[in-house]
Amino acid sequence: MNSQADFLKTLSRRSLLQRSALGLGALGLSDLLRGNELLSGAVKPETDPLAAHPSHFAPRAKRVIHFFLNGGPSHIDTFDPKPALAAYAGKPLGQTFTTERKTGAAFPSPFTFERYGESGLEISELFSKTAQHADDIAVIRSMYAQVPNHEPSLMLMNCGDSVQSRPSMGAWTTYGLGSENDNLPGFIAMCPDGLPIKGNENWQSAFLPGAYQGTYIDSKQVEISRLIENIDHPQLADRDQRRQLNLLAQWNARHKATRLDDRLNARIQSYELAYRMQAEASDAFDISREPKHIREAYGDGVHGRQTLMARRLLERGVRYVQLWHGKGQPWDNHENIERTHRQLAAEIDQPIAALLTDLKQRGMLEDTLVLWGGEFGRTPTVELAGGKSKLGRDHNHYGFSVWMAGGGIKGGTAYGTTDEFGFKAVENPVSVHDLHATMLHLLGLDHERLTYRYAGRDFRLTDVHGKVIHDIIA
């Protein structure tokens, strides 16, 4: 064969298509690796899905920290006082709302409420330390969900849909804004001692590229090597790892050239991120580098540690951090709510208060959005097990509370109300879609424009719902 024409004559149509595809793949690899820059060192590819990019309009918040009290904290015992229940203690309320289990008579809160700050916001003794920041907090007392069951309500609160598999709020946020740190994930979920109900689905990316999925950390672990598995290679030096990764990138790109699958891009990116994380993550999660008075302010329990780690992550450009109270559903107190709610609140009240103080002192609270809440609330009536009360409360999706602080929130605000007993949202009811729309708005994202095309249609976090709650925005 003495000419290109002779060579082409020997190619079948299939061979020609395969060789063309490989050629396109090489071009794609060249773009991915910026020519040969990545082959000689760890350089962030231009195609990195987590690269920071502009919001739709000027944001009030740059980052989010979400305290998730999984199981459903009682709004009546925390941020929505209902003194009318005392007059009906032990008596039926005449309400006929359907709950998951049978309930009985009115059950007044065993906890006292006081007014805090210049705003006079009423908060339970359970969160007396957090209450010192009352003038920074906006409580939404008129939230409502769809059903009184954990699994669908967790999916609704985290992913905007109680039935279908959809991307989580953290995934949508990092999709919309990217991350401000090349060497850490954009979205991190910390849950001590194992996974909550529904597990990784709570921080899933679903049909969004895999790079936007939350990275799970078991914050019960103290040693960095156990907190982040495989953070150090037991045998290979950094230079040898780099060579291996470069070779793997070439193989992956060659494999990708003959396939149309976005998951391959996510895998290539995950390998690169894992490599870059080795030095940065060890530093970010090492709270021993904090001054003693800061560590003492947060407390030495697991929630103090993970909250301090969260501040360090936010400080380093991580976009979204979710802090779970623990595996399972610890706030699901169907029995002895006085003892269990008191114990659980004591574990997180100090860390939350310390975080708000810390963020304010560092000038970060003004552009950090803090969210507190669970998947639903609890009933103002006692739950009956076998016809008897064990002084617990059943699930209540008709009305419950969440609060936000920082990031453009109008502090010292109580928005919306439930009825006099706390059973149902009656004034300015707020759906989970409204909450999500408001959070995205504060992040500079229009919830109607933040879409992703999948299966022939455009999807968004709020589906076809959601309105921004302007009354709680400063």
N, C-alpha and C positions, 0 to 999 in steps of 0.2 A: 504494500500500500504506500504509494508515493504522494498522495494528496489527501487533503481533508475530505474531499468529495468521495474518494474511494473508501475512506474510513466510515463515512456516514452510510454508505450503501450496505455495509455489513451489519448495521444495527437494526434490530427489530423495533417495532413501535414501542413495545413494552420496555426494552432496554433504553431507548431514547428518553422515554418519560422518566424512568428511574434515575438516569444520569442527570437529567435536567433538574429533577427534584433535589438530588444531592448537591447540585450546584447552587440552587436557591438556599439550601440549608447552610452551605458554607457562607453565603452572603449574610444569612441571619445570624450565624455564629460570629461573623466579623463584627456585626453591629452590636451583638450581645456583649462581646468581649472588648469592644472599642479597639478593633484591630488586634494587636498583640499585648495591649497594656495589662489585661487581666492575667494573661499567661505569665507575666513576669512579676506580678504582685496582686494583692487584694485591692482591686479597684471596683467601685460600685458601678454596675452596668447602667447605661442610660435607660434601659427598658425596665428598670426596677419598679415594680408596681407600688412600692412603698415610698418612692421619692416624693418629697413634699411638693404640693402644688397649691395654687391659689383657691380660695373659697369663692362662692358665688358673689358675696358682698362682704364688707368689712365685718369680721367676727368680733364678738364680745368675749368669747372663750376660745382658747387654743387647745385645751386638753380636758379630759373628763376622768373623775374618779367616782366609782359607783359602789357604794356599800349595799350589798344585797343580803337582806335578812331572810334567808330562805326558810320557808315554812309558813310565813304569814304572821308578822307581828300584829298585836291588837292595837288599832288606832285609838280605841277608847281608853287604853291604859298608857298611851304614850304622847300623842300630839293632838287629840281631839276630845277634850273634856266634855262629859255628859252628866252634869249634876242632877238632871231630871230622873236619872235611873235610881237615885237614892230613895225617892218617894215611892217607887214601884218595886223595891227590893223584895224578892220572893213572890212577886205577883206576875200574872201573865200580862203581856204588853198588848195583846190583841193584834199583833202583826202576823201576817200569813206568808211571809217570804219563804221560798223553798231553799233549804240548806242541804248540805251533804248528809248530815245526820240529824236525828231528832233533838230538838232543843226545848227548854222549859221556861222557867220564870226569869224575870229581869235580874241581872247580876251587875250591881254597881262596881265601879273600879275600886280595888283595894288600895290604890295608890293616890296620893294627893297631888294636886296641880297647883302651880304658882305662876304668877306673872313675872316675866323677866325682861330686862332691858328697858330702853326708853319706849319701845313699841308696846310693852306689856303683853307680849305673846305668851299664851298659856302653854306650859309644858309640864309633863309629869316628872315626879321625883326620880323616876327611873333614869332620866337623862338630864340630871341636874348640872353636870359638867358641860355637856353640849349646850345646855340652855344659857350658859354664859355668853354664847354667841347668838342669842335670839335676834339681835338686830341685823345679823347677816343672813338669816334664814327666811325662806318663803315656804310655808307649809301649804300644800294643796290638800284640803280636807274633803274633797268631793271626787276622788278618784273612783272609777268603777271598772270592773273587768267583765268577762263573759260567762264564766261558769265557776262553780265552787270546788274545783279540783286542781290539785297541784300541777300536774303535767301540762295540761293546756294553758294554764295561767302563767306558768314559767315561760313557756314558749311565746305567749302573747307579750309579756313584759320584756323579754329579752330579744325577741325576733319579730314582733309585730303581727304574728299569726298563730292562732292556737291549734291549728290543724295541719297546715301544709309546712313542709320544710323550707324555711326562709333564712336569709342571712341575719345575723345578730346585729344589734345596735353598734357594737364595737367594730364589727366588720364593715358596716355601712360607713362609719365615721372614718376609718382608715382608707376605705375606697374613695371617699370624697376628699380627704385632706392629705393622705399619706402619713409618713412619720417624719420627725425632725432629727432622727438618729439613724445613721447608716448601720450601726452595729448591734441594734436591739430590735426585737419585734415591735410592731406598731401597736399591738393589742395584747395585753397580758391579763390572765385571770388567775387569781390566787384563791385556793380553797384548802384549808388545812385538813390533813388526815384523810384525804380521798375526795371523790367526786360528789357533787350534789345530785339530787334527783334529776334525771334526764342527761346527766353527765356532760360530755363535750358538746351536745346539741345546744346548750345554753350560750356558747360562744362560737358557734359554727359559722363558716363562710357560705355554706350551701352552694348555690350556683355561681357566686362570686369566685374569682380566682382564689386558690388555696392560700396565697400569701396573706389574705385578710383574716384568716381564722385566728382566734385567740390562742395564745401559747399558755398552756396550763402549768402552774407551779404549785407543788405541795408545800405550803408555807409552814407546815408543822416541823419540817426539817430545819436544822440549824446550820450544819456544815454545808458550805457552798457546793462541795462535790456531790452531796445527796440532794440538796435543794434543786440543783440543775444537773440532771443526769448526763454523764458523758461530756462534761464541760472541758475536761482535760483528756488528751489522748495518753494512754498509759505507756506507749512505746515510741511513737513518732514525734520528732521535733517539728517545730512550726514550718520550717522550710520543706521538709518531706511531705507534710500534710498539704502544703500549697501545691507541690508537684502532683500529688495524687488527685487533688481536686481539679487541677487544670486538665489532666487526662480524662477524668470523669466528665468534665464539661464538654470535651470534644466528642466523647462517646454519646453523651446525651443529645448533643446537637445533631449528630449523625442519625441517631435513632429518631429524633423529632422531625428530621427532614422528610421522612416518608410517611408521616402521620399528622393528622389534624387533631390535636388534643391539648387544650390549655393547661391541663394538669402537669404536663411535662415542663412547661415554663415555671410553674409553681415549685416543682421539685428541684430544678436547677437553682432557683432563687433560695430555696430552703437550705441547700447545701452551702451556698455562699454565706448566707446569714449565720448558719451554725458555726462556720469557720471564724467569721468576724466577731461573733459573740464571746469567744473564749476569754479575751482580756476584758472587754467592757462589762460583760455580765458579772464576772467575779467581783468587779469593783462596785457595781450598782447594788448588788444584793448583800454586800458586806457592811452591815450596820455598825460593826465595831469601829468603823472609821468615823462615826459620828461622835461629837462631844458627849461626855457622860450626862450632862444636864438635859440634853435632847433625848437620849435614850430613856432616861428616868421619866421625862415628861410623857412619853408614849406608853411607858410601862413595859415590863419584861415578859408579859404573856405573849402567846402566839399572835393575838390580834394587834398588840402594840408593835411587835416586830414586823408583821406584814404591812401595817399601815405606814410605818417608817420606811420600809422598802418601797412602798408605793410612791411616797413623796420623792425618794431618790430617783425612781424611774421616770416620774413626771418631769423632774428637774433635768433629766438627760434627754428629753424629747420624745418619750413614749407617749403616744396619743391618747390611749384609753386603757385604764386599769380598773378591773373589777375585783372587789374584795368580798368573798363569800364568808358567811359566818362559820360554816363547817359542812362536812359531808351530810348527806341525807336532808333532813328538814328540821333543824334544831328549834325553830320558832313555832313549830306546829304543836301548840300546847293545848291539847284536848283535856288535860287533867292538870290540876294544881297550878294554874297560871300565875298565881301570886308568887310562888317560890321560883318557878322556872323562868318567868319573864324577868324577875329581879336578878337572878343569876346571869342570864344571858346579857342583859343590858349592862351589868357591871363589867362584863368582859370587853365591851366596845365603847362605852361612854367616854372613858378617859382617852383612848386612842383617837376617837373622832374629834374631841375637843382639842387635843394636842395638835392634830393635823391642821385644824382651822387656825389655831394660833400661829403655828409654824408657817403656813402658807401666807398668812397676813404679814408676818414679820419679814418674810423674804420677798414681798411684793408680788406673790404668785396668785393670791386668792382672786384678784380682780380679773384674771384671765384663766382661772381653773374652775370648771363647773363641777360641783360636788352634788351627788344624788344619793339619797338615803331612802330605802323602802324594801318591801317584799313583793310577792306576787298577788296578794290580796290582804284583807283585814280579817277581823273576827267578830262574831256575833255579840250583841249586848245581852243575850240570854245565855243561860248555862246549857252546856251540852248534857244530854241524858244518855248514859250508857246502861243498858238493861233497866231503864226506867229510873235510874238514880243519877244524881249529880255528883261529879268529882271535882266540881268548881273549876272547870275548864271552859273554853269557848270553841265553837265550831267555826269553820271557814265562812267568810263573808266577802263576796265579790261585788255586792250591791253598793258598798261605800267603804272607802278606806283612805289612808293618808300616806303621802310621800312628802319629802321636803328637798329643796335644793338651796345651794348657797354659792356665792362667788359668781364669776363668769357672766356678769351682767344682770344678775338676779336682784330684785328689789327686796332687800332684807326687812325683817320685822313685819312680814306680811302673812296673813292667813286668808287663803283664797278658797271660796266655795264652802258649802256646809253640807253635813248630813242632817237627817231629821233629829228631833230632840233626843232620841235614844241612840243614835249612831248606827242605824241599820242600813239606810239608803241615802245616796247622794241626792239632794233635792235642789240646791241652789248652785248654779254654775257647774254642773257635772262635767268632769274631765275624763275623757277616754284615754286609754293607753296610747292611741294614735295621736291624740292632742299633746300628750307628754312628749312623745318622740318628735313631733313636729316642732315643738318649742325648743327642745334640746338642740336639734339640728339648726334651727334659726340662730340660736346663741353662738353656734359654731360657724356661722356665716354660710350655712347651706340651706337652700330652698328645698323643702322636702318634696315638692312637686317636680322639681328639676333634677333631683338626685336619683337617677334611674339607671337600670342595667337591662340590656336586651337579652332575653333568654326565652327559648322555645317559642319564638315568633312574636313576643310581646314585651313591652317595657314594664319592668317591676320597680317598685320602690318600697322603702321601709314602712310607709304609712298606707300602702295599697291605694285605695280611692278615698281615704278618709283623712282626718287630721286637720286641726286648726291651731295656729299659734296662740298661746295665752299671753297676750301683750300686757295684761294687768299685773303680771308678776315680773316684768322686765323693767329694770331701772331706766 
